Amino acid sequence: MYEFAIAWEWLAFAMRWLHVITAIAWIGSSFYFIALDLGLVKRDHLPVGAYGEEWQVHGGGFYHIQKYLVAPASMPEHLTWFKWESYVTWLSGFAMLCVVYYGGADLFLIDRHVLDISATTAILISLASLGIGWLFYDLLCKSPIGRNTWGLMALLYVALVVMAWGYTQVFTGRAAFLHLGAFTATIMSANVFFIIIPNQKIVVADLIAGRTPDPKLGAQAKQRSLHNNYLTLPVIFFMLSNHYPLAFATAFNWIIAALVFLMGVTIRHWFNTTHARKGRPTWTWLVTALLFILIMWLSTVPKVLTGGEKAEVAPAFSRFAANAHFPAVKDTVSTRCSMCHAAEPVYEGITQAPKGVMLESDAEIAAHAREIYIQAGRSHAMPPGNVTDMTTDERQLLTAWFESAVEEGKTQ
């Protein structure tokens, strides 16, 4: 059992590493081609059929790039297709979802205080949401509504907000954000697999056969690429959010998710406009900053975090261990946390203290006061899925302990 747990942990690490590598390749090439496409310049001397050109310098050399909206007069012998970055990113991400969340469903996927369901039911809901979500999106794009690009994007935004709310009603906060990222990434990768690449292949085949390609194929692919452009940054946020419980494990997490999608739009609008040489809409950064401040406020409603940084500077043990709440806090931590956060964890499947954090002695508890406060007091990130049934009163106790100790420190 011990060897299996270790192997499983390394498998999860390997899948995460592969996922990050391929995601960098996909997102990097995507951002590059968006900037390249927007920066193309039309000039009189271009060959027949060429739409625009761009001169670039990198790595000690110069690159002269020309774009053909359909194809050049003769097809080159070697044509590079940018597709495997997208496919492997999705496949590695799904593998990681299986290893971490399906394999550890009781700990990371299910919170029976949110919805009391079995691991099998939760996994089936997860799979169905990804598959049905793509089908709904694809049908929406192909419907008459899809002819209005910006109207369609507004409707898709509403759908994403509904999905954000729905996931938080089924899974743990951490799993909800992860699934929202997976849901969005599935749409993006499926756009490449089912629409963008097949349409491009049809165009190439028509040109080789001497037929005139259907312009609808290019328009459809361009619309899906536009969606991918604006969805990329929110996906990155959701994939990183599992490290930040104030994002996913608070009461208004689904509203935070909705605002993250808006930040993705404002940031990409600045880059798209700048690359197209249509000005620099700096107002987008102000809007983004205001949205982020609103997210920070929502994460700590009804009371904003106070004194966290000062608490880290002062001696931890004397302040927090001497606080009047500490005896009750120690009992709570010993009952709800130390079965995992111990030198020899007793919780099944846990072979070492998560992130090396041990909460067995007074000094250890006091030293991690701020983490306990954020992860189990101000948010519900810990215990994962509330597997040890920490009560609301106990969370309030942890909050009162930290905040009162901080206030006491200010008067010393």
Buried (B, 14 or more C-beta within 10 A) or exposed (E): EEEEBEEBBEBBEBBBEBBBBBBEBBBEEBBEBBBBBBBBEEEEEBEEEBEBBBEEEEEEEEEEEBBBEBBEEEEEEEEEEBBEBBBBBBBBBBBBBBBBBBBBBBBBBBBBBBBEBEBEBBBEBBBEBBEEBBEBBBEBBEEEEBEEBEEBBEBBBEBBBEBBBBBBEBBBBBBBBBBBBBBBBBBBBBBBBEBBBEBBEBBBEBBEEEEEBEEEBBEBBEBBBBBBBBBBBBBBBBBEBBEBBBBBBBBBBBBBBBBBBBBBBBBBBBBBBBBBEEEEBEEBEEBBEEBEEBBBEBBBEEEEBEBBEEBEEBEBBEBBBEBEBBEBBBEBBBEBBBBBBBEEBEBEBBBBBEEEBBBBEBEBBBBBBBBBBBBBBBBBBBBBBBBBEBEEEBBEBBBBBBBBBBEBBEEE
